[in-house]
Amino acid sequence: MMYQMYQAQCDALSPLRLASSFARASLGSTDPASRLQNLFTRNASAGYEMIARGGLTHTRPPFGIDTVTVAGEAVAVLEEVADRTPFATLLHFVKEPAVAQPRVLIVAPLSGHFSTLLRGTVRTMLADHDVYLTDWHNARDVPAREGRFGVDEYVEHVIRFLEKIGPGGHVVAVCQPAVAVLAAVAVMAEGGDAAVPRSMTLMAGPIDTRANPTAVNELAKSKPIEWFEQTLIDRVPCRFAGAGRRVYPGFLQVTAFMNMNLDRHIAAHREMFRNLVDGDVEKAAATRTFYDEYFAVLDLAADFYLETVKTIFQDHALPLGRMTYRGRRVNPAAIKRTALLTVEGERDDICGIGQTMAAQELCAGIKPFRKRHHLQAGVGHYGVFNGKRWDAQIYPVVRNVILANE
């Protein structure tokens, strides 16, 4: 019922947003130099845009990475489907002409936003790497007949995609998938899989949430798992391809994220309104771009969401040696040939300091000289994988670890 009410509200407001969009377009552009003369027009135009933007989208935005600079020269980039399942696409960013570079699988988080959240991560890494990315599908678009998708299926996808890339690759897990990636590499190592990656980078991921627990961690432990199932899980409405599938709706996740820093989001929209009125196109565009991505949400399969909450945040199954994959215990100590890099942000309010570094102790089979930890000063959660410090300070560390293990 919750999902149906949300969708009904979206449908009811859609004509208003569409009308506002047309109204703004009818006003045309205004000259920033004529601020007094066009003050009414500017206010009206800004108001119409804010109304038109007042909603979520459930469609993945484009990556829009057409070229990348390699060795000082612009190289064309094309998106190619390397593999596909009902729940995810293995996206390959192909360079033309082809450049011989280390093959890297970037595992994007499945936490309410599309993989395009890592657009900046991908763009930066493309300069020096042959990049593949897990492009997770919106669960509300996956027919119920395709079956369940839980933590085991997530780990299975990571293994499948690494095997698709082939021996000699590298893997980078951004945020939430750090646990699944560590589990996948452990399973591959123990089974003697030839495609076990040469290096594994875990960035701001919840390996052990007992270390410096954040508000997110505390919330996950504050209620029994039955509460999460009864309160946050609903079925996809009948009008969508995934009709009847049980999901954790993306609109709930983005609402929870916004409530963590509500004042900051309100201030950002006020500032955007002022920038639009003042004709400050560059600043308004930066805010618009951020929220275009932030308000593009996907639903999570209920099994995956509930198992993640219980396994990672409530039971701490991986650090306590109790996590299983297809009924067998996951053993991180089995990893021996894969170098390990863990990365954390000093101001991360989602994944506290020490939570990702816990992987260093769990991976007891990796020689100390093949392990490295990087704590980045001055960045929060998103700054670990996007922005100026990612480009200038974190990425060089990631690149060097990959290069050293080629």
WOHU-V601647 format. One line per field, one symbol per residue. ss: DSSP state (h for helix, s for strand, l for the rest). Layout:
ss: ???
This chain:
ss: lhhhhhhhhhhhhhhhhhhhhhhhhhhllllhhhllllhhhhhhhhhhhhhhllllslllllllllssssllsssssssssssslllssssssssslllllsssssslllllslhhhhhhhhhhhhllssssssssllhhhllhhhllllhhhhhhhhhhhhhhhllllssssshhhhhhhhhhhhhhhhllllllllssssslllllllllllhhhhhhhhllhhhhhhhhsssllllllllllssslhhhhhhhhhhhlhhhhhhhhhhhhhhhhhllhhhhhhhhhhhhhhlssllsshhhhhhhhhhhhhlllllllllssllssllhhhllllsssssssllllllllllllhhhhhlllllhhhsssssslllllhhhlllhhhhhhhhhhhhhhhhhll
